Amino acid sequence: MSPVYRIPFNRPTQTANDGRYIQQALAGGHLSGDGPFSKRCQQLLEEGIGVPKTLLTTSCTHALEMAALLLDVKAGDEVIVPSFTFVSSINAFVLRGARPVFADVRPDTLCIDERHLDQLISPRTRAVVAVHYAGVACNMDALAAAAAPHGIAIVEDNAHGLFGKYRGRSLGTFGSLATLSFHETKNVSCGEGGALLINDVALADRAEIIREKGTDRSRFFRGEIDKYGWVDVGSSYLPSELLAAVLAAQLEAADWIQTCRARLWHRYQHELRDWAGRRDIGLPVIPSDCDQAFHMFYVILPSLQMRERLIAHLKSVGILAVFHYQPLHLSAMGRRLGGQPGQCPVTERIADRLLRLPFYTNMAEDEQSTVIEALHRFEC
């Protein structure tokens, strides 16, 4: 049985209309995908981010799989991906036969290190996956400058970065395709869910088909054809209307959610700055040209041993803090696909030392005070 923590790492965001919208969906009689709430969510995302086309999906993983299909990734292709990310970032492309080319991350933002990209590009490179870690933007100008001359697509894995910006422009609007996550750990959540953001409008019609099991069913429902059939590869990527109902409530409350999270983030930063400085502990770095999404707050300890002791210290007072990604290039699958020790040295150092603190929209002031006080009592 899992221990019960006084202060968990995460509590899913809840808004006033979550339950009411579920009841409306039930009463409306349309519970499968692409109902009124689904369309409302897609409209809110398109208007809020500034993308031509958005399609809700059952997860960010499925949105990435759709991206791989839309880019016609195939056996023999290579896809550049940061080693410090969730496995979905590359699994979607490996499923199509591509070989991952693991990139290291920057020591400040923990985003893909654009300075090494030219060395990783080959004639087989089909795409670069730009993961906006912790909702802080990759250097999109540098990535575009490296990829564009070779005709390489950029796919933004923006699972962390909804409402983040780079040089005043919303994350999710730079790549030909981008993906979002609405998992329960994300700022805006429906438990499980995602979205595909389509900036290359030439891909929009095929994206609808892939999402509808390879059929032109969406065109049929719009009255554009008199029957629908199987016209391409695809799968079932539509979330139910119940999930979309919760998501709609949360997207409508986005300003409140972001305000709450910004307040929590800045309080951690302010009250831990001196504590961290005296102990050689790193805090998140936000470049001046980035507006972060306030997705998480982490600390970087000087060693793995100190991180283990801090986790144990917090656990002893009922607080759950967790580490994050392990290097993909050193995983069992990563090694089978060519990963080698020493290939991504920053990733290898950071993965052993990063610790995420409890951080959730509905976190009470006294809960955060308890975490901060426990950190200050930690004996290095």
N, C-alpha and C positions, 0 to 999 in steps of 0.2 A: 504493500500500500504506500502510495507517495506521501511524503510529509506535507503537512499543511503549514504554509508560511503566513506569518502575520502580514508581511508585505510581499506579494508575489512579484515576479519579474514583469508580468503583463496582466492587465485586465482588458478585455475587448471594449472598445468605445461603445457607449450607449447614448442614444439621443431620445428626445421626447416622443418622436413619431415612429420609432422602430415598430412597436407593437401595433399601433394604429394602422400603419400602412400594410402590415401583414394581414390584418383583419380585412382591409379593403381589397387586397388581392384575393383572399379566400372568397369574399362576397362577390367579387367580380366574375368568378368562374373561369378565369384564364390563368392556369398555373404553369404551363409549359413556357418555353423561351419566347422572347421577342413580343411580350405583351406590353401594355401601357407603361408599366414601371421600367421595363427594360429600355424602352424608347426614351423615357424621361431621363434615365441615367446617361444614356449615350448623348443626348442633347446637352445635359449639364457639363459633361466632360468636353465635348466639342467646343462649347462656348467658353468654358472656364480655362481650358488649356490653349485653345486656338488651333485645333487640328481639323482637317477637312472631313475625316471619317473615323468613327469609333465603333467598335463592335465588342460588346460584353462577351466574356468567356467564363468558363468554369474555374479557371485558375490562371495565374501568370505563366505557369508551365505550359498550359495549352496555348496561350497566346504566343509563346516562343515557338512551339511546335508549328503553329500556323505560319509564323514568320519564315521558318525553315522551308516549309512547303511553297510559300509564295516566292521565295528567292530561288526556288528550284535547286536547292543544295543537294548534292549527290555524292556517291562514292568517289573518292579521290580529291574532293575539295578540302580546303583547310579553312578553319574559322579561328580567328584570334580572340582569346577570352582571358580575362584576368584569372589567375589561379585563386585569388582571394574572393570567392563568390560562392553562391549556392549552386549545387550541381545542376539545377534546371537550366542555368545560363548556357551550358554547353550540351547537356543531354539531348535537348531538342534537335541539335545539329548532328550529333553522333548517331541518333536514330535514323538519320537520312544517309549515313555512311561517311560523314565528314570526319576529318582528323583534327582534334583540338591542337592549337598552338598556344601554349600557356604563356601569358605575359605577367610580368611583375607589376606591383602597384607602387605608387608614389608614397614616400614615407610620411607625407603631411596629410593628404586627404584620404589615402588608402584607395584611391581610384586608379584605374589603369595608367601606367606611366607612359605618357605619350612620347617621351624622349627615346624610347627603345622600339617604337613601332616600325620604323623603317627597316630595322634589322630582322623583323619577324615576317614581313610581307614577302611572299613568293608568287610566282606565276599561278599557283593553285589557290591563292587566298580568295575566298568568296565573300567573307563578311568579317567585320570587327564588332564584337559585342561590348558596348560601352555601359558598364554597370555604375550607376551613380550611388556609390556607397554612402550609407547613412543619410541619403537625400542631399548629398553635396555633389555638385556637377563635376564630371570629367572635363578636361580641357577640350571642348568640342571643336574649337577653331583648329587646334593642332591635329586632332584626329581626322577632321575633314581634309585638311591639307595633305595628310599622308595617304588617305584612302582614295580621294577623288581622282587623282591622276591615273590610278590603276583600275578604275571602275569598280572599286570594292564598296559594297553596301555597308552602312552603319546601322546596327540594330541597337536601340537604347533599351537596356534592361532597367526600367525605371520603377522597379518594385518598391524601392524606398523613397522615391523622389516626387510623388504627386504634390504639386504646388511649389516645388523648388524651381529656381531659375538660374540661368547662366547668362551674364551680361544683359539682364533684363528680359530675357526670353525664356518662356516656360520649358522645363525639361519635358521631353517627349515630342518636341517639335523639330528636332535636329536630324534624326535618322530617317531613312525612308520608311522605317517601321519602328514602333516602340511598344513596350508592354508595361502593364500596371498590375499590381497585386492588391487584392482586398481580403487577404488572409487576416485572421483575428489579431495578429500582432501589428497590423499596419494602422496608420492614422485613421483612415476611413476603411471600414470593414463590413463584410456581410458573412463572416465566418470563413468561407472559402469562395474565391472568385477572382476574376481578373478582367483585363481588357486589352485589346489590340488597337493601337493608335496608328492610323494609316496616313502618312504624309505624302507618299507617292500615289496620287489618285489613280494612276494606271493599274494599280493593284487592287483597287476597292471592289470591283465586281467579282474578281476571282476569290477574294477573301470571303465574301458572302457565300459563295458556292462551297468552298472548303469547310466553312463553319457549319453548313447545312448538309453534312454527310456526302459532299460532292454533288449535290443536286442544285437545280435552279429554283428551289422552292420559294425563296424570298421574292423572286420576280413574279411567280404565280400569285402569291398573296397580294402583290401590288397591282395585279390585273394586267401585267405586261405580256403574259403568255397564257394560253388556255389550259395547259397542263404542265406539270414539271416532271423531270426525269434525271437520271444519273448522267452527268456531263464531265466530271473530273474526279480526282481523288479527294478525299475529305474524311471528316469524322464528326462526332457529336460534341460540339464545343459550346452549346448554348446553356447558360445557367437558367434555373427555374425562375418564375416570376416572384416566388417567395423571397429568394435571395435578392432579386432586383428591388423588391419593395424595401427591404432593410437598407440596401445600398443607396436608394433614392433619398431616404430620410437622412442618411449620413452625409451625402453630398450636399444636400440643402443646408446642413449644419456645419459646413466646412469652415466658415469663418470663425465660428465659436471653437471648433476643434483645434484649429491652428493657433488661435489666441491662447488657449489653455496650454498647449504643448510648448509654445514659445516661452510662456511664463515659466514653466517648469525647467526648460532647457537653460534659460538664462540664470535662473536661481542656482542650479547646479554649477554652472560655469563660475558665477560670482563667488559662491561660498566654498568652492573647492580649489580656486586658483592658487591661493597661498599654500594650502595643505599639499597640493600636488607639487608645487615648486620646491618645497622643502624636502620632498622625498624622491625627486627625480621621476615623477609620475607624469605621463603625457595626457593631455586633454585634447578634445577634437579641435582641428584646425579648419577654419572657414575662410577661404580666400576672399579678397575684397570684391571680386567679380562674380561671386556666388551668393544667391539667396537660398539658404538651406530649407529643407522641408520639415525640420524638427521631428525627425523620425526616431532617433535614439540618442542616448548619451552614454559614452564609454570612457574608460580610463585605460591607459597603457602602462602596465607595471614594469619595473626594471628587469624582472625575471619571472620564469614560470613558477618557481618556488614561492615567490612573493604573491603571485596571483592565487595560487592554491591556498595560501594562508589567509588571504583576504576573503576568498570565497567561504572558507571554513569559519572565519570570524563573523561574517555577516549571517551565515546560516545559524550560528549559535544564538543569535538574537532574533531569529525568525524572519530574516530578509533573504530573498533569493536573487542573486546576481549570477549571470551566465556568460560563458565565453561565446565565441562566434565561429566563423568558418575555419575549417582545417584546410591546408593547402590541397587543391585539387590535383596538382601535379605529383604529389606524394601519396595520394590515395591508391588503393589497390587497382582501381580501374584506370586512374591517371598514369600509373607506372606501366600498365599494359599498353597504353597508348603513347608511350614515349617519354613520360615525365621522369626527371632525374633530380636527385638531391643537389642543392646549390643552384638550380636553374632560376629560381625566383627568391633571392636572398631576403628581400624586404618582407615578402609574404611569410617566409619561414620564421622570421624573427617576430613579426607582429602576431601571428596566429597563436603563439604560445603565451602572449603577454596581455592581450586585449580582454577587457572585462566590461560587459554591458550592465549598467545600473538599472534598477526598477524605473520604468518610465511608461506612463499610460495617461490617456486624456483625462480620466476621472480621478487621477491621483490627488488625494487631499493634501493640504498644506502640512498637516501634522505627520502624515505618512512620509512625505519628502524630508521633513525635519528629522524624523527618526533615522532615515538612511544617512543623511549628512552627519548627524551626531555620531552614528556608528563608525563612519569612515574616519572622523576626527579622532576617535578613540583607538583606532587601529595602530598597533605597535609594529613598526617595520623591523 
